């Protein structure tokens, strides 16, 4: 089994404008299996801490425990919500399906039964065990019918490349939804897609040589060295924006007895 370890070094920050409260975290490390042969799948392999500017923090553990689902990979996650150094709530779930929270003592009491049921149901779609008294924090949307044939994309991901009527007048000339190579690939026109891809790559090399368009228009590094939105995009003034792609507008017409319950 071939394995590729990846450390994304992605530091993320979320700020709520109304309250000013911020949350910051770093993406966990991951391992990608069967890169050369076999069915490829991915596991998260480290801890992740979410720090807030308020009272509470959270820590998640993605350490592999051998729980596998129908997509492949270890999908179990556990953690805690902290107030200072005190654990005030337990966090648990399937990071491809749901996340729940409950009282620490309740989770300790039911943990053995929960893990047994998790292992029994992890291969089933749209289902997961829940400890009594839990609050469901997040549930994933149902996967598309052609999930395995569409690169395991969610419905949201499948919609990201759509250009609906009228959008050409509002999205930036640099918006990747205008790329004709991706649209041709979606339509199964591989030769045409390769031609457009080659054209875009050659134009990119030329811009890099002349240092054209190498300064971001709507983002700048802040005092902490992180990229931050500096405003202006929603004004829809693209007069100083590069014309990277031809106009493209596409209308889509498709786009056992137990005290532990389950998430459906």
N, C-alpha and C positions, 0 to 999 in steps of 0.2 A: 504494500500500500504506500503510494507516494503522498507526502504531506507538505503543504506550503504554509509557513507561519507568516502572518501579516500583522504589523503594528501600525495602525492608520495615523497615529499622532494627530487625531482630530479633536480639537478643543472647542467646545460649543457653549454658547451662552444665550439664555432666553431672558428677556426683560418684559415685564408687564407694565405697559405705559400708565395705566390708571393708578396702580399702587406703587410703582417703582421697584417692586420686588424682583430680584434676579435669581436665576438658577444656572449653574454652570456644571459641566461634566465633560469627561473625555471618553471617546469611543473605546470599547473594550478590544483587546487583541482577539484575533480569530485564526483558526486553522482551516485550510481548504484541503480536502482529501481527494484522492484519485484524480490528480491533475493530468496524468498521462493516460491512464487506463481506468475503465470502470465508470460507475455513476458518480459524478462529482457532487459533493455536498460540503457544507460549512458548519463549523462549531465556533461559538464564542468560548474563549478559554481563560478569561481573567475576571477580575473584580471591576466594578464601576461605581464610583461615588458621585452622587448628585448633591452639590452644596448650594444652599440658599442663603440669601442675605437676611433671612428671617431667623426663626427659632429652630427649624427642623432641617435635617439632612437625611439622605437615604443611601444605603450601600447594597448593591446587588452582587451576587456571586454566580458566575456562569461556569464554574469549575465542572468539568465533565463527570457525570455520575452514571453514564450508560443508559440514559433514557432516549429512545429513538422514535421518530415519527415516520409517517408514510413518505415524507419528502427526503428523509435521510438527515442524520445529524442529531446531536444531543440538544434537546430543546428545553430542558428543565432549568428554572431559575429560582433562586431564593434570596432573601435579603431582609433588611429591617429599616424602619424609620426611627431616627434618633432625635432625641431632644438633649443636646449636649452629648454626654457619654451614655445616656440612658436609652435602652431600647424600649420604645413605646408601642410599636406595632410590628407584626411580622408581614413580610411580603413573599408571595410565592406565585408560581404559575408556569405556563408554557409560553415562551417568548414569541412563538409563532401564532399563538391563539388567544391567550388571555393573561391578565395580571389581576391578582386579588390581594386583599389585606384583611388581617384578623388580629385578635388579641394574641399576644405572645404565648400565654399559658394555653389557650385553646389550640394553637398550632403545635405546641409541644405535645399536648395530649393526643392529638389526632395525626401527628406527623407520620407514624409508622403505617397507619391505615391509608393515609393520603398517598404516600409513596407507592404502596402496593397498587392502589387503584390507578395512579398515574402510569405505572408501568403496564398495566393491563389495557388501558384505554389510549395510550399514546399513539398507537398505530391507526386509531380511528379518526376520521375527519370531523371537525366542528364539535369536539367534545372534550371536556376536561373535568376532573374532580374538584370539588369546592368544599372546604372545611366549614362546618356550621358556624353561623354568626359572621361570616365573611362579607366584605363589601367588594363588589366587582369594580375595579378601577378602569379596566380597558378590555375590550373584546374586539378581535380582528373582524373585518368584513369577510363574507364568504368568498372563497376563491372562484375564479372563472371556470366554466365547464371544460375549456380546453387548456387548463393550467399546465399540464405536462408538455403540451405541444407548443406553448407560447412562452417558453423560457422561464416558467414559474413566475410570470408577471402577474401582479394583482390587477383588478379592474382600474384602480387609480393609476397605476403605472402604464397600463395600456392606453389610457386617455391622454397622457402627457404630450404625445406627439401629434395630437389632432389639431387641425386648423379649421375652425368652423366659419361659415359665411360671415363676413364683416370683420373678422379678426385681423386681416391684413392691414386694416387702417389704424389699428391700435397697438399691435405688438411691435417691438423694436426690430430694425433691420438685421440685428445680430441674433435674434431669437432662433434657437436651434430647431424650432418647429417649422422653419422655412427651408430646412435642408432637404434638397431633392434626392440626395442619395439615400437617406433614411426612408423616405416615402416610397422610392422605387424598390428598396429592399423589402418593405412591408408588402408591396404588391407582387413580389416574386420576380421582379425584373433585375436579376443579379448583374447582368452585363451593364445595364444602364446605371445601376447604383455604383458600380466600380468606376465608371467614367466620371460621374459627378464627384465621387470621393477623391479621385486623383486630381480633379480640377481644384477642389477646395484645398487640398494639401499643398499643391503648387502655389496657390495664391497666398496661403499662410506662410510658406517659406519666403516668398517675396516680401511680405509685410515685415517679417522678422528681420530680414536683411536690411530693410530701409527704416526699421524701427517705427513703422506706421501703426498707430492704434495700440501702442503698448502701455498706455496709461488708462486704468479703469475709469469709467465715467461716473458710476454711481456707488462705488465702494472705495474706502481708504483705510489704511491701518490706523488704529487708535493708539493711545498712549501705552496700552498693554501689549501692542504688537499684533493684535488680532484684527482681521478684516471686519469692517462695520459699514452698514449702509449709511450713506451721507446725504440721501435725499435726491429728488429731481426726476426719478424714473416716472413717477405717476403724473408728471406734467405732460408727458407724451410729446416732448419736444426732441425730435431725433435729428435736428438739423446738423449736429456735429457728430452724428453716429455713422460708422462705416457701413456701407452696403455690402454685407458679406454674402448674402444669398439672394437668388432671384425671388420674385414674388411667387408665393405658393398659397393657394387657398383650396382646402379640401373639405367637402361636406361628408360627414360620416353618418351612415344609416344604421350602424350597429354599435357601434362602440361596445348485582348481588345485594342482600339486605345490608344496608349500611346507613349511617347517619350522615354520610358525605354525599352531597348532590352533585350535579354536573352542569357545566356551561354548554348550552346548545347554540 
